[in-house]
Amino acid sequence: MFKNYFKIAFRNLWKHKTDSFINVIGLCIAFTSALLLLLSVAYEFSYDKFNKNAKDLYHTYFQTQSPSGDTRLSNAMPVPLMGALKQNFPDIKYATRMASGGSWFRYNEKKIEKGITYADADFFKMFSFPIVSGNSSKPFEGTNSIVISENAAKAIFGTENPVGKSVQVQVEDHWDAFTVTAVVQDFPSNSSIKYDIIMPFEAQSYYKQLENEWNSNFLDLFVQLNTAISGVQFEKKIQSFINKQYEETIKNMKRDGAVPAKDGSYIKLSMQPLLEMHTNTEIAGGDSIGLFYLYMLMTIAILIIAIACINFINLSIGKSFTRSKEIGLRKTLGALKNQVAMQFWAEAFLVCFIAFLISIVATYYLVPPFKQLFALNIQQSILKDASVWLYILIGFVIVTLLAGGYPAWQMAKLNVINVLKGKTNVGGSNRLRNALISFQFVISVLLISCTLITWQQMNYLRAKPLGYDTHQVISIPIAGDIDKTQALNLMRDKLAGSALIESVTGLYDNLGSGKDQSSRTSIRGFDYKNRELRSTWIGTSYDVVKTLDLKLIAGRDFSRDFATDSAAVVINEAMAKQIGEKDVIGVKLPVDSARPLTVIGVVQDYNYKSLKKKIEPLTLVLDGNFEVNYILVKVKGGQLKESMEFVKNTWAKVSPDSEFQGSFLDENVDRQYRREEKLMQMFSIGASIAIVLSCMGLLAMVILIISQRTKEIGIRKVLGASVGGIVKLIAKDFLLLVLIAACIATPIAWYFMNKWLQSFAYRINISWMVFVVAGVVTALVAFITIGWQAIKAALANPVKSIKSE
């Protein structure tokens, strides 16, 4: 019986090739687009799930209250915190501190630079990173032992067995010997924790200095709790310990007017589940991706499938008119309602199945270009995951039941006598069809509006003056085994005689996002006149004001003519306002009681961080504790390409062992908004696909309606109707649906895009013109789709039209 259903279904599909082709292509585009988007989302949500203890693993962070009522979040922890927690709270099963670094490694004649992850011994008990060779029970056998990844083992030792081998590691200005005790499997691509070389936390050169220092926060702390206690319960349990440990700090916070949290706390140590780490950009940073973007990807995928399903439903119900006699004849010959429904559902299933098979193949081959286009973490291997296939098949069944089941059931319910008389009333009236078409255009208007708003915000970010020169300044990350201060001085000396170069300086942190993808922030607080001042601190060198073209509003820049500038700072307006003096020049800041720092200059506020954040107090300092990690070179305008090449060649002479990763600051600034750029591309492509699918469905529906009204159109022409009048007759109802769709989509788009814009400290105001343009574009595309078929029908010979039935 089922074989007969599918045999007849195939014959009917072949008979109505145009409708079948539109359905298959529409569903294929929708399935492929949705699969790519949903597989990307599934991959992002799969982060860290490979860890066997994942549900009990937490990443700690501080919640600190401020006088403004805001809560500051920071995952930077002090060195002694882990030991104190393990000693006082047996609920902690394992814990590890983690800090990142990098150094040069030397083995025989080979010299290579690799990243270092400093961790405690519990690291290997907490996370599922298998030891493939060496000591698996005790990977760290002392502070001079190291564990290396498979990738690092190949890079350093080639085909040799690295276990037991001694390798030289550059520590500050000298080389120390370390013994490889184990080789660990490379981390999975969906891991938040990444490593090349893992070294004992105590192996850091500054460990002894900070071993008991509670006010120097720089490391990540992960804990594994016993299964009997949750992260929220543990937070409450340790609050009294935190209050006691930071008693003096909390006292100062109260003095300065800090507003307590709802639970009354001023400083709270919170537990972030490891499984939420990748989707929380506020705490984790790095390669994390916000839930907003993942939900947006899911939404676009679902909307695209919805449009394709609506097309299918409308065409299937529409075709009931042309197949009414077939339905009536089947019922007259004894076919039951469920048998008729099953026949039509078999046709729908066959269309969906063909589209689905094509989509699977297309998805597999489109993963690499899709990944590159949207910079999303997605691997072809995810299609080998059984759970992914389970969700795909469930989705396929749901779509098939919705798209094919409803029309099949509606057609099966038709009254036999009315059908044989040629009277059909599928779905009660055209209201369902119109509602579905309106929904399609709601999606189109919505996505076009979102695309335009995102585009406007991105243009605003690019055009907004940042307060410093982004076009003529090259930022060079200092890499290699060269001393960073020496590298800066050598570059300054070698570039000094060139007519292409205006000035050179150095910075502790980069501006924007450089090619090295590295970023660091140092925030320091100190008491000034019985109140705490907090500021971002950036180490710099001479000529910083000149190189960045900062605007001095008081005082001067650092100068080699003043030996005392080693104990001086240049601050921004926000910091000057926080100090609160009428004239801040000459004010001594008691950052260090033995050596107060003198304010020698005030620069106009500039956006040293992303425009998502407001400008905060900033202190520039000539301080050896803030090493120079980036060399900034200001070049003359008009010869930017030649200048970049000259700087690159000069760097090759200064540090021949390291790769040149220099880039202009305007490129760095653009990289800060890659997520927003990709979001705009998603909206654009999603809108395009939505419009194409909507128009395919609309075209098929118009062809069907015109075929049903052929005789009416012929009679109207005989009675004197013009071509324009007939086109208007056919098009007006559909264009009215577009207008209704625009009215529905406008408040929805405004609400969600306004929420998205709130993530930017500097943002556009949404203009009503955006929604007008979106509506007009959608209406224009719809009219073009309808118009040429309507004109074709209006120009047809009325005699043939009247005879057609």
NORRACOR-V810925 format. One record per pair of residues at least 24 apart in sequence whose ideal C-beta (glycine too) atoms are under 6 Angstrom apart, sorted by the first residue. I is the first residue (numbers start at 1). J is the second residue. If there is no record, write none. Layout:
# NORRACOR-V810925
i: (I:I)
j: (J:J)
This chain:
# NORRACOR-V810925
i: (5:5:5:6:9:9:9:12:19:22:22:23:23:24:24:24:26:26:26:26:27:27:28:28:28:30:30:30:31:31:31:32:32:32:33:33:34:34:34:35:36:36:37:37:38:39:39:40:40:41:41:41:42:43:43:43:44:44:46:47:47:47:48:48:48:50:50:51:51:52:53:54:54:56:56:56:57:57:58:58:58:58:59:59:59:60:60:61:61:61:63:63:64:65:65:65:65:65:66:67:67:67:69:73:73:75:75:76:76:77:77:77:78:78:79:79:80:82:91:91:91:91:92:93:93:94:94:94:94:95:95:96:96:96:96:97:97:97:98:99:103:103:104:104:105:105:105:106:107:107:112:112:114:114:114:115:116:116:117:117:118:118:118:119:119:120:126:129:130:131:131:132:132:133:133:134:134:134:134:135:135:139:139:140:141:143:143:143:144:145:145:146:146:146:146:147:147:147:148:148:148:149:149:149:150:151:152:152:153:170:171:172:192:192:231:234:235:235:242:242:252:256:256:300:303:304:307:307:307:307:307:308:309:309:310:310:311:312:313:314:314:314:315:316:317:317:317:318:320:320:320:321:321:324:324:327:327:327:328:328:328:331:337:340:341:341:341:344:344:345:345:345:348:349:349:352:356:374:375:434:437:438:438:438:440:441:441:441:442:442:442:443:444:444:444:444:445:445:445:445:445:445:446:446:447:447:447:447:448:448:448:449:449:449:449:450:450:450:451:451:451:452:453:453:454:454:454:455:456:457:458:460:461:461:466:466:467:467:468:468:468:469:469:470:470:470:471:472:472:472:473:473:473:474:474:474:474:475:475:475:475:475:476:476:477:477:477:477:478:479:480:480:480:482:484:484:487:488:488:490:491:491:494:495:500:500:500:500:501:502:502:503:503:503:503:504:505:505:505:505:505:506:506:506:507:507:508:508:508:508:509:510:511:512:512:512:512:513:513:513:514:514:515:515:516:526:533:535:535:535:536:537:538:539:539:539:540:541:547:547:550:551:552:552:553:553:554:554:555:555:555:555:556:556:557:558:565:566:567:567:568:568:569:569:569:569:570:570:571:571:571:572:572:572:573:574:574:574:574:575:575:575:576:578:610:611:612:612:613:614:691:695:698:699:702:702:703:706:710:710:711:711:713:713:714:714:714:717:718:723:726:727:727:727:730:731:731:734:735:738:738:738:742:746)
j: (342:343:346:346:346:347:350:347:315:696:700:312:351:351:354:355:308:311:693:696:308:355:355:358:359:304:305:308:355:356:359:359:362:363:304:689:301:304:305:363:363:370:297:301:301:378:382:376:378:294:297:298:388:377:378:382:289:294:190:190:192:278:192:274:275:128:188:127:128:128:224:274:275:224:225:227:224:274:223:231:271:273:222:272:277:221:269:270:272:283:268:270:267:258:259:260:261:266:258:256:257:258:259:282:283:220:283:217:218:217:219:221:214:217:210:211:212:221:225:226:229:234:223:224:226:122:125:126:224:122:223:120:122:123:222:201:219:221:220:219:169:170:170:481:156:167:169:168:156:167:155:156:152:196:197:196:197:199:195:198:199:201:204:198:201:201:224:184:185:182:184:183:185:163:183:163:181:182:183:181:182:181:182:200:181:200:202:203:178:179:181:178:180:197:199:182:184:198:180:183:197:184:186:196:186:186:196:197:183:481:205:205:277:278:271:271:270:271:267:269:532:531:532:686:443:689:440:443:690:693:694:693:402:403:436:440:697:403:407:433:436:701:700:407:407:426:427:704:411:424:426:424:708:419:424:411:414:419:416:419:420:416:412:412:408:409:412:408:411:404:405:408:404:400:404:400:396:678:678:737:737:737:740:741:694:738:741:778:741:744:745:690:690:691:694:778:741:742:745:774:775:778:745:749:683:686:687:690:687:774:777:749:770:771:774:683:749:753:683:684:687:770:753:770:679:680:683:680:764:764:676:764:611:673:606:607:606:607:548:550:606:548:549:665:666:669:666:634:635:637:632:634:665:633:647:662:664:510:514:630:632:665:631:662:514:516:630:661:629:658:655:657:658:655:627:628:654:628:631:654:631:654:650:650:635:636:643:646:635:634:636:543:546:547:634:633:541:543:544:547:632:541:628:631:540:630:538:539:626:629:538:630:665:665:668:669:672:668:671:672:663:668:661:663:661:591:578:575:617:619:618:619:620:621:623:626:620:628:632:634:603:604:601:603:602:604:585:602:585:600:601:602:600:601:601:622:622:622:595:597:598:600:597:599:619:621:601:620:599:602:619:603:605:618:605:605:615:616:617:617:618:619:602:617:672:762:759:760:761:761:781:785:785:785:786:789:789:793:801:804:802:805:793:801:798:801:802:798:798:794:794:790:791:794:790:786:790:786:779:778:779:782:775:771)
